């Protein structure tokens, strides 16, 4: 059985119908929406606040975070 990562970083939000770096990424942790991350620092802050591992390398851990569209370094429509 596949285990889903507890954190999902959704695609960059649309602003005016277009993806934009200023739109940020919606984060869900264990299925609950926790907020919008505008940078990797925000992602790490959300992880820390929920008691999940928040080391820098956590953003590259596929067992912890599922990145939808662009990965941890894709924050705009060019990702």
PDB file of N, CA, C and O in Angstrom:
ATOM      1  N   UNK A   1       0.844  -1.180   0.000  1.00  0.00           N
ATOM      2  CA  UNK A   1       0.000   0.000   0.000  1.00  0.00           C
ATOM      3  C   UNK A   1       0.891   1.246   0.000  1.00  0.00           C
ATOM      4  O   UNK A   1       1.836   1.339   0.784  1.00  0.00           O
ATOM      5  N   UNK A   2       0.587   2.194  -0.877  1.00  0.00           N
ATOM      6  CA  UNK A   2       1.337   3.444  -0.941  1.00  0.00           C
ATOM      7  C   UNK A   2       0.940   4.350   0.216  1.00  0.00           C
ATOM      8  O   UNK A   2      -0.231   4.439   0.585  1.00  0.00           O
ATOM      9  N   UNK A   3       1.929   5.010   0.771  1.00  0.00           N
ATOM     10  CA  UNK A   3       1.697   5.966   1.846  1.00  0.00           C
ATOM     11  C   UNK A   3       1.857   7.364   1.266  1.00  0.00           C
ATOM     12  O   UNK A   3       2.870   7.676   0.641  1.00  0.00           O
ATOM     13  N   UNK A   4       0.851   8.201   1.478  1.00  0.00           N
ATOM     14  CA  UNK A   4       0.903   9.571   0.973  1.00  0.00           C
ATOM     15  C   UNK A   4       1.692  10.447   1.931  1.00  0.00           C
ATOM     16  O   UNK A   4       1.582  10.298   3.148  1.00  0.00           O
ATOM     17  N   UNK A   5       2.486  11.359   1.389  1.00  0.00           N
ATOM     18  CA  UNK A   5       3.204  12.299   2.254  1.00  0.00           C
ATOM     19  C   UNK A   5       2.202  13.131   3.066  1.00  0.00           C
ATOM     20  O   UNK A   5       1.119  13.441   2.570  1.00  0.00           O
ATOM     21  N   UNK A   6       2.549  13.491   4.298  1.00  0.00           N
ATOM     22  CA  UNK A   6       1.619  14.270   5.118  1.00  0.00           C
ATOM     23  C   UNK A   6       1.429  15.709   4.637  1.00  0.00           C
ATOM     24  O   UNK A   6       0.431  16.347   4.973  1.00  0.00           O
ATOM     25  N   UNK A   7       2.380  16.223   3.853  1.00  0.00           N
ATOM     26  CA  UNK A   7       2.312  17.614   3.405  1.00  0.00           C
ATOM     27  C   UNK A   7       2.132  17.642   1.889  1.00  0.00           C
ATOM     28  O   UNK A   7       2.821  16.932   1.157  1.00  0.00           O
ATOM     29  N   UNK A   8       1.194  18.472   1.431  1.00  0.00           N
ATOM     30  CA  UNK A   8       1.016  18.687  -0.006  1.00  0.00           C
ATOM     31  C   UNK A   8       1.180  20.176  -0.278  1.00  0.00           C
ATOM     32  O   UNK A   8       0.485  21.012   0.299  1.00  0.00           O
ATOM     33  N   UNK A   9       2.120  20.490  -1.175  1.00  0.00           N
ATOM     34  CA  UNK A   9       2.308  21.864  -1.632  1.00  0.00           C
ATOM     35  C   UNK A   9       1.640  21.944  -2.999  1.00  0.00           C
ATOM     36  O   UNK A   9       2.146  21.401  -3.981  1.00  0.00           O
ATOM     37  N   UNK A  10       0.517  22.616  -3.050  1.00  0.00           N
ATOM     38  CA  UNK A  10      -0.283  22.702  -4.271  1.00  0.00           C
ATOM     39  C   UNK A  10       0.369  23.653  -5.271  1.00  0.00           C
ATOM     40  O   UNK A  10       1.250  24.431  -4.905  1.00  0.00           O
ATOM     41  N   UNK A  11      -0.062  23.593  -6.536  1.00  0.00           N
ATOM     42  CA  UNK A  11       0.550  24.468  -7.552  1.00  0.00           C
ATOM     43  C   UNK A  11       0.465  25.938  -7.155  1.00  0.00           C
ATOM     44  O   UNK A  11      -0.424  26.334  -6.400  1.00  0.00           O
ATOM     45  N   UNK A  12       1.394  26.743  -7.669  1.00  0.00           N
ATOM     46  CA  UNK A  12       1.329  28.182  -7.378  1.00  0.00           C
ATOM     47  C   UNK A  12      -0.054  28.739  -7.686  1.00  0.00           C
ATOM     48  O   UNK A  12      -0.644  28.440  -8.725  1.00  0.00           O
ATOM     49  N   UNK A  13      -0.560  29.556  -6.765  1.00  0.00           N
ATOM     50  CA  UNK A  13      -1.885  30.153  -6.920  1.00  0.00           C
ATOM     51  C   UNK A  13      -1.942  31.068  -8.133  1.00  0.00           C
ATOM     52  O   UNK A  13      -0.937  31.652  -8.540  1.00  0.00           O
ATOM     53  N   UNK A  14      -3.120  31.180  -8.693  1.00  0.00           N
ATOM     54  CA  UNK A  14      -3.327  32.083  -9.822  1.00  0.00           C
ATOM     55  C   UNK A  14      -3.661  33.480  -9.323  1.00  0.00           C
ATOM     56  O   UNK A  14      -4.379  33.655  -8.339  1.00  0.00           O
ATOM     57  N   UNK A  15      -3.132  34.455 -10.017  1.00  0.00           N
ATOM     58  CA  UNK A  15      -3.460  35.851  -9.757  1.00  0.00           C
ATOM     59  C   UNK A  15      -3.927  36.422 -11.084  1.00  0.00           C
ATOM     60  O   UNK A  15      -3.153  36.497 -12.038  1.00  0.00           O
ATOM     61  N   UNK A  16      -5.174  36.820 -11.149  1.00  0.00           N
ATOM     62  CA  UNK A  16      -5.719  37.341 -12.391  1.00  0.00           C
ATOM     63  C   UNK A  16      -5.779  36.289 -13.486  1.00  0.00           C
ATOM     64  O   UNK A  16      -5.625  36.611 -14.665  1.00  0.00           O
ATOM     65  N   UNK A  17      -6.002  35.028 -13.107  1.00  0.00           N
ATOM     66  CA  UNK A  17      -6.113  33.964 -14.090  1.00  0.00           C
ATOM     67  C   UNK A  17      -4.788  33.394 -14.564  1.00  0.00           C
ATOM     68  O   UNK A  17      -4.772  32.464 -15.371  1.00  0.00           O
ATOM     69  N   UNK A  18      -3.677  33.932 -14.079  1.00  0.00           N
ATOM     70  CA  UNK A  18      -2.352  33.451 -14.480  1.00  0.00           C
ATOM     71  C   UNK A  18      -1.566  33.076 -13.245  1.00  0.00           C
ATOM     72  O   UNK A  18      -1.697  33.716 -12.202  1.00  0.00           O
ATOM     73  N   UNK A  19      -0.746  32.041 -13.356  1.00  0.00           N
ATOM     74  CA  UNK A  19       0.121  31.688 -12.240  1.00  0.00           C
ATOM     75  C   UNK A  19       1.126  32.806 -12.033  1.00  0.00           C
ATOM     76  O   UNK A  19       1.620  33.413 -12.983  1.00  0.00           O
ATOM     77  N   UNK A  20       1.410  33.057 -10.782  1.00  0.00           N
ATOM     78  CA  UNK A  20       2.306  34.154 -10.451  1.00  0.00           C
ATOM     79  C   UNK A  20       3.081  33.828  -9.192  1.00  0.00           C
ATOM     80  O   UNK A  20       2.552  33.190  -8.281  1.00  0.00           O
ATOM     81  N   UNK A  21       4.331  34.260  -9.133  1.00  0.00           N
ATOM     82  CA  UNK A  21       5.146  34.038  -7.939  1.00  0.00           C
ATOM     83  C   UNK A  21       4.523  34.701  -6.719  1.00  0.00           C
ATOM     84  O   UNK A  21       4.706  34.218  -5.601  1.00  0.00           O
ATOM     85  N   UNK A  22       3.795  35.791  -6.906  1.00  0.00           N
ATOM     86  CA  UNK A  22       3.190  36.473  -5.763  1.00  0.00           C
ATOM     87  C   UNK A  22       1.989  35.719  -5.227  1.00  0.00           C
ATOM     88  O   UNK A  22       1.498  36.032  -4.143  1.00  0.00           O
ATOM     89  N   UNK A  23       1.509  34.729  -5.968  1.00  0.00           N
ATOM     90  CA  UNK A  23       0.333  33.980  -5.535  1.00  0.00           C
ATOM     91  C   UNK A  23       0.616  32.981  -4.429  1.00  0.00           C
ATOM     92  O   UNK A  23      -0.290  32.643  -3.666  1.00  0.00           O
ATOM     93  N   UNK A  24       1.834  32.503  -4.322  1.00  0.00           N
ATOM     94  CA  UNK A  24       2.178  31.530  -3.289  1.00  0.00           C
ATOM     95  C   UNK A  24       1.626  30.145  -3.585  1.00  0.00           C
ATOM     96  O   UNK A  24       0.997  29.922  -4.619  1.00  0.00           O
ATOM     97  N   UNK A  25       1.869  29.216  -2.665  1.00  0.00           N
ATOM     98  CA  UNK A  25       1.401  27.833  -2.779  1.00  0.00           C
ATOM     99  C   UNK A  25       0.559  27.500  -1.554  1.00  0.00           C
ATOM    100  O   UNK A  25       0.967  27.741  -0.418  1.00  0.00           O
ATOM    101  N   UNK A  26      -0.623  26.941  -1.804  1.00  0.00           N
ATOM    102  CA  UNK A  26      -1.472  26.487  -0.709  1.00  0.00           C
ATOM    103  C   UNK A  26      -0.852  25.220  -0.132  1.00  0.00           C
ATOM    104  O   UNK A  26      -0.437  24.335  -0.880  1.00  0.00           O
ATOM    105  N   UNK A  27      -0.788  25.132   1.180  1.00  0.00           N
ATOM    106  CA  UNK A  27      -0.248  23.947   1.850  1.00  0.00           C
ATOM    107  C   UNK A  27      -1.338  23.244   2.624  1.00  0.00           C
ATOM    108  O   UNK A  27      -2.144  23.873   3.310  1.00  0.00           O
ATOM    109  N   UNK A  28      -1.351  21.918   2.500  1.00  0.00           N
ATOM    110  CA  UNK A  28      -2.203  21.108   3.353  1.00  0.00           C
ATOM    111  C   UNK A  28      -1.299  20.147   4.110  1.00  0.00           C
ATOM    112  O   UNK A  28      -0.345  19.599   3.558  1.00  0.00           O
ATOM    113  N   UNK A  29      -1.619  19.954   5.381  1.00  0.00           N
ATOM    114  CA  UNK A  29      -0.870  19.022   6.224  1.00  0.00           C
ATOM    115  C   UNK A  29      -1.874  18.069   6.850  1.00  0.00           C
ATOM    116  O   UNK A  29      -2.793  18.485   7.555  1.00  0.00           O
ATOM    117  N   UNK A  30      -1.682  16.786   6.583  1.00  0.00           N
ATOM    118  CA  UNK A  30      -2.617  15.746   7.024  1.00  0.00           C
ATOM    119  C   UNK A  30      -4.039  16.084   6.571  1.00  0.00           C
ATOM    120  O   UNK A  30      -4.999  15.881   7.315  1.00  0.00           O
ATOM    121  N   UNK A  31      -4.167  16.601   5.346  1.00  0.00           N
ATOM    122  CA  UNK A  31      -5.470  16.890   4.757  1.00  0.00           C
ATOM    123  C   UNK A  31      -6.105  18.202   5.154  1.00  0.00           C
ATOM    124  O   UNK A  31      -7.147  18.566   4.608  1.00  0.00           O
ATOM    125  N   UNK A  32      -5.514  18.921   6.084  1.00  0.00           N
ATOM    126  CA  UNK A  32      -6.077  20.198   6.534  1.00  0.00           C
ATOM    127  C   UNK A  32      -5.300  21.353   5.905  1.00  0.00           C
ATOM    128  O   UNK A  32      -4.069  21.367   5.900  1.00  0.00           O
ATOM    129  N   UNK A  33      -6.043  22.309   5.380  1.00  0.00           N
ATOM    130  CA  UNK A  33      -5.398  23.497   4.813  1.00  0.00           C
ATOM    131  C   UNK A  33      -4.792  24.319   5.942  1.00  0.00           C
ATOM    132  O   UNK A  33      -5.476  24.688   6.896  1.00  0.00           O
ATOM    133  N   UNK A  34      -3.482  24.603   5.818  1.00  0.00           N
ATOM    134  CA  UNK A  34      -2.808  25.350   6.884  1.00  0.00           C
ATOM    135  C   UNK A  34      -2.437  26.766   6.473  1.00  0.00           C
ATOM    136  O   UNK A  34      -2.131  27.591   7.334  1.00  0.00           O
ATOM    137  N   UNK A  35      -2.455  27.065   5.191  1.00  0.00           N
ATOM    138  CA  UNK A  35      -2.146  28.420   4.758  1.00  0.00           C
ATOM    139  C   UNK A  35      -1.464  28.469   3.417  1.00  0.00           C
ATOM    140  O   UNK A  35      -1.394  27.475   2.695  1.00  0.00           O
ATOM    141  N   UNK A  36      -0.959  29.648   3.095  1.00  0.00           N
ATOM    142  CA  UNK A  36      -0.266  29.903   1.831  1.00  0.00           C
ATOM    143  C   UNK A  36       1.208  30.142   2.138  1.00  0.00           C
ATOM    144  O   UNK A  36       1.557  30.950   2.999  1.00  0.00           O
ATOM    145  N   UNK A  37       2.058  29.429   1.423  1.00  0.00           N
ATOM    146  CA  UNK A  37       3.508  29.638   1.542  1.00  0.00           C
ATOM    147  C   UNK A  37       3.964  30.453   0.347  1.00  0.00           C
ATOM    148  O   UNK A  37       3.635  30.132  -0.795  1.00  0.00           O
ATOM    149  N   UNK A  38       4.714  31.496   0.608  1.00  0.00           N
ATOM    150  CA  UNK A  38       5.231  32.352  -0.455  1.00  0.00           C
ATOM    151  C   UNK A  38       6.706  32.089  -0.734  1.00  0.00           C
ATOM    152  O   UNK A  38       7.283  32.657  -1.661  1.00  0.00           O
ATOM    153  N   UNK A  39       7.317  31.216   0.082  1.00  0.00           N
ATOM    154  CA  UNK A  39       8.721  30.868  -0.101  1.00  0.00           C
ATOM    155  C   UNK A  39       9.001  29.559   0.634  1.00  0.00           C
ATOM    156  O   UNK A  39       8.150  29.054   1.367  1.00  0.00           O
ATOM    157  N   UNK A  40      10.197  29.019   0.433  1.00  0.00           N
ATOM    158  CA  UNK A  40      10.592  27.818   1.171  1.00  0.00           C
ATOM    159  C   UNK A  40      10.663  28.089   2.668  1.00  0.00           C
ATOM    160  O   UNK A  40      10.406  27.194   3.473  1.00  0.00           O
ATOM    161  N   UNK A  41      11.007  29.307   3.044  1.00  0.00           N
ATOM    162  CA  UNK A  41      11.044  29.658   4.464  1.00  0.00           C
ATOM    163  C   UNK A  41       9.655  29.510   5.091  1.00  0.00           C
ATOM    164  O   UNK A  41       9.526  29.050   6.226  1.00  0.00           O
ATOM    165  N   UNK A  42       8.619  29.903   4.345  1.00  0.00           N
ATOM    166  CA  UNK A  42       7.246  29.737   4.838  1.00  0.00           C
ATOM    167  C   UNK A  42       6.908  28.262   5.000  1.00  0.00           C
ATOM    168  O   UNK A  42       6.277  27.874   5.984  1.00  0.00           O
ATOM    169  N   UNK A  43       7.323  27.437   4.043  1.00  0.00           N
ATOM    170  CA  UNK A  43       7.066  25.999   4.128  1.00  0.00           C
ATOM    171  C   UNK A  43       7.710  25.446   5.405  1.00  0.00           C
ATOM    172  O   UNK A  43       7.069  24.717   6.162  1.00  0.00           O
ATOM    173  N   UNK A  44       8.964  25.793   5.635  1.00  0.00           N
ATOM    174  CA  UNK A  44       9.661  25.319   6.825  1.00  0.00           C
ATOM    175  C   UNK A  44       8.986  25.816   8.104  1.00  0.00           C
ATOM    176  O   UNK A  44       8.937  25.092   9.098  1.00  0.00           O
ATOM    177  N   UNK A  45       8.472  27.034   8.086  1.00  0.00           N
ATOM    178  CA  UNK A  45       7.774  27.570   9.254  1.00  0.00           C
ATOM    179  C   UNK A  45       6.502  26.773   9.533  1.00  0.00           C
ATOM    180  O   UNK A  45       6.221  26.445  10.685  1.00  0.00           O
ATOM    181  N   UNK A  46       5.731  26.460   8.491  1.00  0.00           N
ATOM    182  CA  UNK A  46       4.524  25.644   8.677  1.00  0.00           C
ATOM    183  C   UNK A  46       4.889  24.268   9.224  1.00  0.00           C
ATOM    184  O   UNK A  46       4.208  23.756  10.112  1.00  0.00           O
ATOM    185  N   UNK A  47       5.955  23.666   8.703  1.00  0.00           N
ATOM    186  CA  UNK A  47       6.390  22.357   9.199  1.00  0.00           C
ATOM    187  C   UNK A  47       6.734  22.440  10.684  1.00  0.00           C
ATOM    188  O   UNK A  47       6.306  21.605  11.481  1.00  0.00           O
ATOM    189  N   UNK A  48       7.505  23.449  11.038  1.00  0.00           N
ATOM    190  CA  UNK A  48       7.912  23.634  12.436  1.00  0.00           C
ATOM    191  C   UNK A  48       6.694  23.808  13.345  1.00  0.00           C
ATOM    192  O   UNK A  48       6.610  23.185  14.403  1.00  0.00           O
ATOM    193  N   UNK A  49       5.763  24.647  12.933  1.00  0.00           N
ATOM    194  CA  UNK A  49       4.584  24.936  13.759  1.00  0.00           C
ATOM    195  C   UNK A  49       3.689  23.717  13.964  1.00  0.00           C
ATOM    196  O   UNK A  49       2.943  23.656  14.942  1.00  0.00           O
ATOM    197  N   UNK A  50       3.754  22.756  13.062  1.00  0.00           N
ATOM    198  CA  UNK A  50       2.922  21.559  13.191  1.00  0.00           C
ATOM    199  C   UNK A  50       3.686  20.373  13.756  1.00  0.00           C
ATOM    200  O   UNK A  50       3.149  19.269  13.842  1.00  0.00           O
ATOM    201  N   UNK A  51       4.938  20.596  14.142  1.00  0.00           N
ATOM    202  CA  UNK A  51       5.720  19.543  14.764  1.00  0.00           C
ATOM    203  C   UNK A  51       6.377  18.576  13.798  1.00  0.00           C
ATOM    204  O   UNK A  51       6.896  17.544  14.221  1.00  0.00           O
ATOM    205  N   UNK A  52       6.367  18.886  12.513  1.00  0.00           N
ATOM    206  CA  UNK A  52       7.028  18.039  11.522  1.00  0.00           C
ATOM    207  C   UNK A  52       8.480  18.471  11.365  1.00  0.00           C
ATOM    208  O   UNK A  52       8.834  19.589  11.740  1.00  0.00           O
ATOM    209  N   UNK A  53       9.331  17.599  10.816  1.00  0.00           N
ATOM    210  CA  UNK A  53      10.743  17.976  10.625  1.00  0.00           C
ATOM    211  C   UNK A  53      10.861  19.227   9.761  1.00  0.00           C
ATOM    212  O   UNK A  53      10.273  19.303   8.683  1.00  0.00           O
ATOM    213  N   UNK A  54      11.616  20.196  10.236  1.00  0.00           N
ATOM    214  CA  UNK A  54      11.719  21.472   9.522  1.00  0.00           C
ATOM    215  C   UNK A  54      13.154  21.818   9.163  1.00  0.00           C
ATOM    216  O   UNK A  54      13.486  22.995   9.017  1.00  0.00           O
ATOM    217  N   UNK A  55      14.010  20.815   9.018  1.00  0.00           N
ATOM    218  CA  UNK A  55      15.368  21.084   8.564  1.00  0.00           C
ATOM    219  C   UNK A  55      15.323  21.474   7.089  1.00  0.00           C
ATOM    220  O   UNK A  55      14.370  21.141   6.385  1.00  0.00           O
ATOM    221  N   UNK A  56      16.351  22.177   6.623  1.00  0.00           N
ATOM    222  CA  UNK A  56      16.391  22.615   5.222  1.00  0.00           C
ATOM    223  C   UNK A  56      16.182  21.457   4.255  1.00  0.00           C
ATOM    224  O   UNK A  56      15.515  21.615   3.233  1.00  0.00           O
ATOM    225  N   UNK A  57      16.748  20.294   4.571  1.00  0.00           N
ATOM    226  CA  UNK A  57      16.634  19.156   3.649  1.00  0.00           C
ATOM    227  C   UNK A  57      15.214  18.584   3.583  1.00  0.00           C
ATOM    228  O   UNK A  57      14.913  17.785   2.697  1.00  0.00           O
ATOM    229  N   UNK A  58      14.344  18.985   4.508  1.00  0.00           N
ATOM    230  CA  UNK A  58      12.973  18.476   4.521  1.00  0.00           C
ATOM    231  C   UNK A  58      12.229  18.808   3.231  1.00  0.00           C
ATOM    232  O   UNK A  58      11.353  18.051   2.813  1.00  0.00           O
ATOM    233  N   UNK A  59      12.566  19.930   2.598  1.00  0.00           N
ATOM    234  CA  UNK A  59      11.831  20.329   1.392  1.00  0.00           C
ATOM    235  C   UNK A  59      12.093  19.377   0.224  1.00  0.00           C
ATOM    236  O   UNK A  59      11.313  19.341  -0.728  1.00  0.00           O
ATOM    237  N   UNK A  60      13.173  18.613   0.287  1.00  0.00           N
ATOM    238  CA  UNK A  60      13.502  17.662  -0.783  1.00  0.00           C
ATOM    239  C   UNK A  60      13.104  16.225  -0.438  1.00  0.00           C
ATOM    240  O   UNK A  60      13.438  15.301  -1.179  1.00  0.00           O
ATOM    241  N   UNK A  61      12.405  16.030   0.659  1.00  0.00           N
ATOM    242  CA  UNK A  61      12.029  14.689   1.106  1.00  0.00           C
ATOM    243  C   UNK A  61      10.653  14.317   0.544  1.00  0.00           C
ATOM    244  O   UNK A  61       9.642  14.843   1.009  1.00  0.00           O
ATOM    245  N   UNK A  62      10.598  13.414  -0.455  1.00  0.00           N
ATOM    246  CA  UNK A  62       9.311  13.056  -1.057  1.00  0.00           C
ATOM    247  C   UNK A  62       8.403  12.271  -0.110  1.00  0.00           C
ATOM    248  O   UNK A  62       7.206  12.152  -0.369  1.00  0.00           O
ATOM    249  N   UNK A  63       8.949  11.735   0.976  1.00  0.00           N
ATOM    250  CA  UNK A  63       8.112  11.052   1.956  1.00  0.00           C
ATOM    251  C   UNK A  63       7.437  12.038   2.909  1.00  0.00           C
ATOM    252  O   UNK A  63       6.517  11.673   3.642  1.00  0.00           O
ATOM    253  N   UNK A  64       7.898  13.282   2.894  1.00  0.00           N
ATOM    254  CA  UNK A  64       7.334  14.316   3.747  1.00  0.00           C
ATOM    255  C   UNK A  64       6.442  15.281   2.967  1.00  0.00           C
ATOM    256  O   UNK A  64       5.353  15.632   3.422  1.00  0.00           O
ATOM    257  N   UNK A  65       6.910  15.708   1.787  1.00  0.00           N
ATOM    258  CA  UNK A  65       6.188  16.728   1.017  1.00  0.00           C
ATOM    259  C   UNK A  65       5.951  16.256  -0.402  1.00  0.00           C
ATOM    260  O   UNK A  65       6.875  15.816  -1.086  1.00  0.00           O
ATOM    261  N   UNK A  66       4.707  16.351  -0.838  1.00  0.00           N
ATOM    262  CA  UNK A  66       4.365  16.116  -2.240  1.00  0.00           C
ATOM    263  C   UNK A  66       4.245  17.487  -2.899  1.00  0.00           C
ATOM    264  O   UNK A  66       3.349  18.267  -2.575  1.00  0.00           O
ATOM    265  N   UNK A  67       5.155  17.769  -3.823  1.00  0.00           N
ATOM    266  CA  UNK A  67       5.130  19.047  -4.544  1.00  0.00           C
ATOM    267  C   UNK A  67       4.333  18.856  -5.817  1.00  0.00           C
ATOM    268  O   UNK A  67       4.684  18.019  -6.648  1.00  0.00           O
ATOM    269  N   UNK A  68       3.286  19.604  -5.979  1.00  0.00           N
ATOM    270  CA  UNK A  68       2.468  19.522  -7.190  1.00  0.00           C
ATOM    271  C   UNK A  68       2.821  20.677  -8.103  1.00  0.00           C
ATOM    272  O   UNK A  68       2.575  21.837  -7.775  1.00  0.00           O
ATOM    273  N   UNK A  69       3.382  20.367  -9.215  1.00  0.00           N
ATOM    274  CA  UNK A  69       3.815  21.315 -10.243  1.00  0.00           C
ATOM    275  C   UNK A  69       5.043  22.100  -9.785  1.00  0.00           C
ATOM    276  O   UNK A  69       4.938  22.992  -8.943  1.00  0.00           O
ATOM    277  N   UNK A  70       6.179  21.772 -10.330  1.00  0.00           N
ATOM    278  CA  UNK A  70       7.373  22.579 -10.150  1.00  0.00           C
ATOM    279  C   UNK A  70       8.352  22.193  -9.070  1.00  0.00           C
ATOM    280  O   UNK A  70       9.489  22.663  -9.101  1.00  0.00           O
ATOM    281  N   UNK A  71       7.981  21.373  -8.128  1.00  0.00           N
ATOM    282  CA  UNK A  71       8.912  21.006  -7.079  1.00  0.00           C
ATOM    283  C   UNK A  71       9.178  22.146  -6.119  1.00  0.00           C
ATOM    284  O   UNK A  71       8.563  23.207  -6.222  1.00  0.00           O
ATOM    285  N   UNK A  72      10.103  21.931  -5.176  1.00  0.00           N
ATOM    286  CA  UNK A  72      10.335  22.934  -4.138  1.00  0.00           C
ATOM    287  C   UNK A  72      10.937  24.240  -4.650  1.00  0.00           C
ATOM    288  O   UNK A  72      10.915  25.250  -3.946  1.00  0.00           O
ATOM    289  N   UNK A  73      11.462  24.226  -5.846  1.00  0.00           N
ATOM    290  CA  UNK A  73      12.095  25.439  -6.363  1.00  0.00           C
ATOM    291  C   UNK A  73      11.278  26.087  -7.471  1.00  0.00           C
ATOM    292  O   UNK A  73      11.754  27.012  -8.130  1.00  0.00           O
ATOM    293  N   UNK A  74      10.048  25.611  -7.686  1.00  0.00           N
ATOM    294  CA  UNK A  74       9.164  26.184  -8.693  1.00  0.00           C
ATOM    295  C   UNK A  74       8.054  26.984  -8.045  1.00  0.00           C
ATOM    296  O   UNK A  74       7.105  26.421  -7.498  1.00  0.00           O
ATOM    297  N   UNK A  75       8.175  28.283  -8.107  1.00  0.00           N
ATOM    298  CA  UNK A  75       7.199  29.153  -7.456  1.00  0.00           C
ATOM    299  C   UNK A  75       6.456  30.056  -8.432  1.00  0.00           C
ATOM    300  O   UNK A  75       5.706  30.937  -8.011  1.00  0.00           O
ATOM    301  N   UNK A  76       6.655  29.849  -9.727  1.00  0.00           N
ATOM    302  CA  UNK A  76       5.921  30.665 -10.689  1.00  0.00           C
ATOM    303  C   UNK A  76       5.586  29.831 -11.915  1.00  0.00           C
ATOM    304  O   UNK A  76       5.852  28.630 -11.942  1.00  0.00           O
ATOM    305  N   UNK A  77       5.015  30.451 -12.911  1.00  0.00           N
ATOM    306  CA  UNK A  77       4.519  29.733 -14.087  1.00  0.00           C
ATOM    307  C   UNK A  77       5.621  29.173 -14.960  1.00  0.00           C
ATOM    308  O   UNK A  77       5.333  28.383 -15.859  1.00  0.00           O
ATOM    309  N   UNK A  78       6.879  29.549 -14.734  1.00  0.00           N
ATOM    310  CA  UNK A  78       7.969  29.000 -15.536  1.00  0.00           C
ATOM    311  C   UNK A  78       8.519  27.730 -14.950  1.00  0.00           C
ATOM    312  O   UNK A  78       9.436  27.132 -15.513  1.00  0.00           O
ATOM    313  N   UNK A  79       7.961  27.294 -13.796  1.00  0.00           N
ATOM    314  CA  UNK A  79       8.451  26.084 -13.120  1.00  0.00           C
ATOM    315  C   UNK A  79       8.138  24.836 -13.900  1.00  0.00           C
ATOM    316  O   UNK A  79       8.482  23.736 -13.469  1.00  0.00           O
TER     317      UNK A  79
END
